[in-house]
Amino acid sequence: MTTTVARPLICVRALNLTDQLTRLATTAGVDVDVANDPTAARPLWTTARIVIVGADVATEYAAARLPHRSGLILVADERAIPSDAPIIWQIAAELDSEYVTFVPTAEAWLIQSLAASPR
């Protein structure tokens, strides 16, 4: 019997952030699913090994009322949104994210998180 293992889910629309996150997943040695809207993400949301949501779509995902899940990671490009910007922390609260990270500074941590996510 073959079992299918859910892949990490990256929820992002901005091309630059999509490129950064998929590059990190490749470095971590994992294949990912990419969803650019909550409708596409919904079927994968609760079963994905890890979920990373880009700041560019986080408000939209929060409004979609997807089920709560542990380990949710909010990622922002620090060149677009500085870590001390109040808006990122407001978005994190709306999304109920457990972690807030900024690329490129947190790239090593994201690679480790992707690589260590249950397989």
C-alpha positions in Angstrom: 0.0 0.0 0.0 1.4 3.4 -0.9 0.8 6.3 1.3 0.8 9.9 0.1 2.7 12.3 2.3 1.4 15.9 2.3 4.0 18.4 1.1 4.6 21.8 2.6 2.2 24.5 1.4 3.4 28.0 0.4 0.6 30.6 0.1 1.9 33.6 -1.8 1.2 35.7 -4.9 4.1 38.1 -5.2 6.5 36.6 -7.8 9.6 37.7 -5.9 8.5 36.1 -2.7 7.3 33.0 -4.5 10.8 32.7 -6.1 12.5 33.2 -2.7 10.4 30.6 -0.9 10.5 27.9 -3.6 14.3 28.4 -3.8 14.5 27.8 0.0 12.3 24.7 -0.4 14.6 23.4 -3.1 17.6 24.1 -0.8 15.8 22.2 2.0 15.3 19.3 -0.4 11.5 19.3 -0.3 8.8 19.6 -3.0 6.1 22.1 -2.1 2.6 23.0 -3.2 2.0 26.7 -4.0 -1.4 28.3 -3.7 -2.0 32.0 -4.6 -5.4 32.3 -3.0 -7.4 30.8 -0.1 -9.6 28.8 -2.4 -6.7 26.9 -3.9 -5.1 26.5 -0.4 -8.2 25.2 1.4 -8.0 21.5 0.4 -4.3 21.4 1.4 -4.5 23.7 4.5 -5.0 21.1 7.3 -3.0 18.3 5.8 0.1 20.2 4.6 3.3 19.3 6.6 3.9 23.0 7.1 2.2 26.2 5.9 4.0 29.3 5.0 1.9 32.4 4.2 3.4 35.4 2.5 2.6 38.8 3.9 1.3 39.8 0.5 -1.8 37.5 0.9 -2.0 37.1 4.6 -5.0 39.5 5.1 -6.9 37.7 2.4 -6.2 34.3 4.1 -7.2 35.6 7.5 -10.5 36.9 6.0 -11.1 33.4 4.4 -11.4 31.9 7.9 -9.4 28.8 7.1 -9.2 26.4 10.1 -6.7 27.2 12.8 -3.5 25.1 12.5 -0.3 25.0 14.6 3.0 26.1 13.3 1.7 28.6 10.7 4.6 30.8 9.5 4.0 34.3 8.2 6.8 35.5 5.9 7.6 39.0 4.7 10.3 40.4 2.5 12.1 42.7 4.8 13.0 44.9 1.9 9.3 45.7 1.4 8.1 45.5 5.0 10.5 46.2 7.9 10.4 44.0 10.9 9.3 46.9 13.1 6.4 47.8 10.9 3.2 47.6 13.1 1.2 46.3 10.1 3.1 43.0 10.0 2.3 42.2 13.6 -1.4 43.2 13.1 -1.5 40.8 10.1 0.2 38.1 12.1 -2.5 38.4 14.8 -5.3 38.3 12.2 -3.9 35.2 10.6 -3.1 33.6 14.0 0.4 32.8 12.9 2.7 31.1 15.3 5.9 32.5 13.7 6.7 35.7 11.9 9.9 35.7 9.7 11.6 38.0 7.4 13.6 37.1 4.3 16.4 37.2 3.5 17.5 37.3 7.2 15.5 34.2 8.3 16.3 32.1 5.2 18.4 29.6 7.2 15.6 29.2 9.8 13.1 28.6 7.0 15.3 26.1 5.3 15.6 24.2 8.6 11.9 24.4 9.2 11.1 23.0 5.8 13.7 20.3 6.0 12.6 19.3 9.6 8.8 19.3 8.8 7.4 15.8 9.3 7.7 13.6 6.2 
